[in-house]
């Protein structure tokens, strides 16, 4: 648990610096640099790069977590594991290029009829997909060596600074809109180079396959292909399902400005899940190792602690964001346009807290002998996401997309809970989580009182100081988390051990 906390804490620092930069960029600068339609096009472009890279990955990032311990050797040759880790995505990428060559125009038109004008960006999109998929591979590889701080810094800090510079140059008319898109892609490429450099410092990147090792372990080879094929679809679902709301808003509403409004609201809610992302990065390899050793009691204990702490931290962040939501939009350039996404923040925030509570369930199932049953969750996620989003977005617009996210989250996690309980007899819940939820619910109700003082900055400073401190003090006195109380007691030295 100490390794998870230390690496998660240090990676969270990079993530929160990145989120501050992202907040400054997406809330204060990009709405000023770009028109809403242009910002919507940029968000669709970046999200497409992320989603389509899932097809190219063909489940490789999951396979790295599960099978690297079987290939790992003391001489760092690792039986040529990196050859397979880097080769599989190339196959998926080639297949994706073929599909887009035949159906690229129809695909862009489906995403948004008005997006056809950006079809000239297809070559640039293919470059972004290539960079994104290997960025994922290198990040997961670093995590399997117990180090995620540098990859997180490259992705969350370096990339965002370069994206801000790209927007600034466009705003002052030094470059065109198309050139700013090139700079955005270049930012991701620089991050990838940083990951490769750091991975090479952690281990030897041996790209020579060890065919003899696979011949001596035929069952392992069979398991690798079976697992990768199944998790190929799971990986697609994991990335596509959370984006379906954005794509259907673009397709149904046919308004790139609404895409920008929804993206801004959605992004603010992502502050809530930073602890989950960073801790899971380092926890996944540990879960994989414990599951392989069949130490289920340790897995259950780890999962309960993670769930409790994730709910606690995510809940505090959600409360602080929602407490200041009106002031945030008041300070935002063109805030009168983007404030339409206010309730998007609320409903997406609720979904993020639900996910934080049970975020460890999916990795446990994936790394168990019942991993094939995760296909059930994939089907449920895909069907419920398309159904809920289509119906609710058509009827309620942006808010419908946000509400559907909660419903999909509940459906998917209910499936995972059933599998976890009946197949592995692992219970992710703890009585302390109920106390956390009750306290958070009470404090969130207090946010609807309205502004305390005139002026958004002064009002936010006063409300955050008073209510934030009161919430943290209440949770501390209730002793809902040993780790949380330890941090507040000033015992943080162990977090900085290398």
Residue, then its C-alpha position, 0 to 999 in steps of 0.5 A: x500500500x505504501x508504494x501505491x500511496x507514494x507513487x499515486x501522491x507524486x503522480x497526483x501532483x503532476x496531474x493537479x498541476x496539469x489540471x490547473x493548466x488545463x483549467x486555465x487553458x480550457x476555461x480562461x484561455x481557449x474560450x478567448x483564443x477560439x470561437x465556440x465552434x472552433x473549440x468544439x472541433x478541437x475537442x472532437x479531434x482530440x477525443x477521436x484521437x483517444x477513442x480510435x487509438x483504442x482500436x489500434x491498441x487491440x487490448x495491448x495495454x491490458x495484456x502488459x499489466x497481466x502478462x509482464x510478470x510472466x516475461x520479466x527477467x533479471x537481465x531486463x531482456x524480459x524474453x522480448x516482451x517489448x517486441x510484442x507490446x510494440x508490435x500488436x498496436x501496429x497491426x491494429x493501426x494498419x487495420x484502422x487506416x484501411x477502415x478509415x480509407x474506405x469509410x472516413x467521409x461517412x464516419x466524419x459525417x456521422x460524428x457531425x454533418x458540419x464536421x465534414x469541413x474538417x476532413x482535411x484533418x484526417x492525415x493529422x488525426x492518423x498521426x495523433x492516433x499513432x502517437x496516442x496509442x504508443x503514449x498509452x503503451x509506454x505509460x503502462x510499461x512504466x507503471x509496471x516498473x512502479x513509476x508513473x510520475x514522469x509519464x504523468x508529468x509529460x502528459x498532464x503538464x508538458x502537453x498542456x503548456x504546449x497546447x496553451x502556446x498553440x492557442x496563443x499563437x493562433x489568437x495573435x494571428x501568428x499561425x492559422x487554425x490548421x497550424x495550431x492543430x499541428x502544434x497540438x499534435x506535436x505536443x503529444x509527440x513530445x510527451x511520447x518522446x519523454x515517455x520513451x526516454x524515461x522507460x529506457x532509463x527504467x529498463x532495457x527496451x529489448x525488441x528482439x522476440x524470444x521465440x523459444x520462450x513461447x515454444x516452451x510455454x504454449x499455454x501462456x502463448x494461448x492465454x496471451x492471444x485469448x486475453x488480448x482478443x477479449x480485452x481488445x473489445x473491452x479496451x474499446x468499450x472502456x474508451x468509447x463508452x465514456x465518449x458516446x455522450x460527446x459524439x451523440x451530442x455532436x451528431x444529434x444536436x449538430x452543433x459544435x458549439x454545444x460540443x464545446x459547452x459540454x466539453x468544458x463542463x465535463x472537463x471541470x468534473x474530471x478534477x474529481x477523478x485525478x486521484x483514481x487515475x493516478x492510484x489505479x495506474x500503480x495499483x493495477x500491476x500490484x493487483x495483477x501480481x496478487x491475483x496471480x498469487x491468489x492472495x484474495x484476502x489482500x486483494x479485498x483489503x486493498x480494494x476496500x481501502x482504495x474505494x474508501x479513500x477514492x470516495x473520500x477524496x473525490x467527494x471533497x473535490x466534487x463539493x469544492x467544485x460545486x460550491x464554486x460553480x457559479x463563480x467559475x462560470x462568472x469568471x470565464x470568458x464568454x461564460x454566458x454561453x458556457x454556463x449552459x453546461x453547469x448541470x453537466x458538471x453536477x451529473x458528471x461529478x456524481x458519476x465520477x464519485x460512483x466510479x471512484x467508489x468501485x474503480x478497483x472492481x474491473x481490474x480485479x475481474x480482468x486479472x482473474x481466471x474469470x476475465x472472459x466474463x468481463x464481456x458481459x460488462x462490455x455488452x451492458x456498457x455498450x447497449x446502455x450507453x447508446x440507449x440512454x444517451x440517444x433517448x436522453x440527449x434527444x429529449x433533454x440535450x446536454x443534461x440528458x447526456x450527463x444523466x445518462x452517464x450516471x445510469x450507464x455507470x450504475x449498470x456497468x458497476x452492478x454487473x461487476x459487483x455481481x461477478x466479483x461477489x459470486x465468482x471471487x467472493x470479494x466484497x468492495x464495500x465498507x461501512x465507513x463509506x456510508x458515513x462518507x456518503x452521508x456527510x458529503x450529501x449533507x454538505x452538498x445540500x448546503x451549496x444551494x444556499x447561493x452566494x455569500x458575498x458580492x464578487x466571485x473571487x472573494x465569495x469563492x475564497x471565503x466559502x471554500x475556506x469556511x466550508x472546505x475546512x468544516x468538511x475536512x474537519x468533520x471527516x477527520x473527527x469521524x475517522x472514516x479513513x486511517x490514511x486520511x487521518x494520518x495525512x492530516x496529522x502531519x505524518x507525510x514523510x513516508x510519501x516522499x521516500x524513493 
